[in-house]
């Protein structure tokens, strides 16, 4: 896996994705290799290495998208989780959040 899957693969078009919601600065899409029955990724379109380095303005926009996507998942599936990682837990060094529902598949 590359250091930044989102810049290298998703935003370059090398890996096609099924969009859920998109704003000027944020993309939400169905994970390409889901770990949960519902697994949506929310990612800023500009490179931001992690949660510790995002501007307040962009974070507000990201959380607006997360809020809308999570509400839709909760309404449709009865529950939702929102998850992000830092440091060695963060596989791709580009800020991203997961909106999840169901039992982990793998």
Residue pairs with C-beta under 8 A, 6 or more apart in sequence:
1 91
1 92
2 8
2 9
2 92
3 92
3 93
4 47
4 92
4 93
4 94
5 15
5 91
5 92
5 94
6 43
6 47
6 92
6 94
6 96
7 47
7 94
8 14
9 15
10 17
10 27
10 29
10 43
11 45
15 32
17 27
17 29
17 30
17 32
18 29
18 30
19 27
19 28
19 29
20 28
20 29
20 30
20 40
20 69
21 27
21 28
21 65
21 68
21 69
22 28
23 61
23 64
23 65
24 45
25 44
25 45
25 46
25 58
25 61
25 62
26 42
26 43
26 44
26 45
26 61
26 62
26 65
27 42
27 43
27 45
28 40
28 41
28 42
28 43
28 65
28 66
28 69
28 99
29 40
29 41
30 39
30 40
30 41
31 39
31 40
31 41
31 98
34 105
35 100
35 104
35 105
35 106
36 100
36 101
36 102
36 103
36 104
36 105
37 77
37 101
37 102
37 103
37 105
38 73
38 77
38 80
38 99
38 100
38 101
38 102
39 98
39 99
39 100
40 69
40 73
40 98
40 99
40 100
41 96
41 97
41 98
41 99
42 62
42 65
42 66
42 69
42 96
42 97
42 98
42 99
43 94
43 95
43 96
43 97
44 54
44 58
44 61
44 62
44 94
44 95
46 58
47 94
48 54
48 58
48 94
48 95
49 93
49 94
49 95
50 86
50 90
50 93
50 95
51 84
51 86
51 95
52 86
53 95
54 62
54 95
62 95
62 97
66 82
66 97
66 99
69 99
70 80
70 82
70 99
71 80
73 80
73 99
73 100
73 101
74 80
74 101
77 101
77 102
78 101
79 101
80 99
80 100
80 101
81 98
81 99
81 100
81 101
82 97
82 98
82 99
82 100
83 97
83 98
83 100
84 90
84 95
84 96
84 97
84 98
85 91
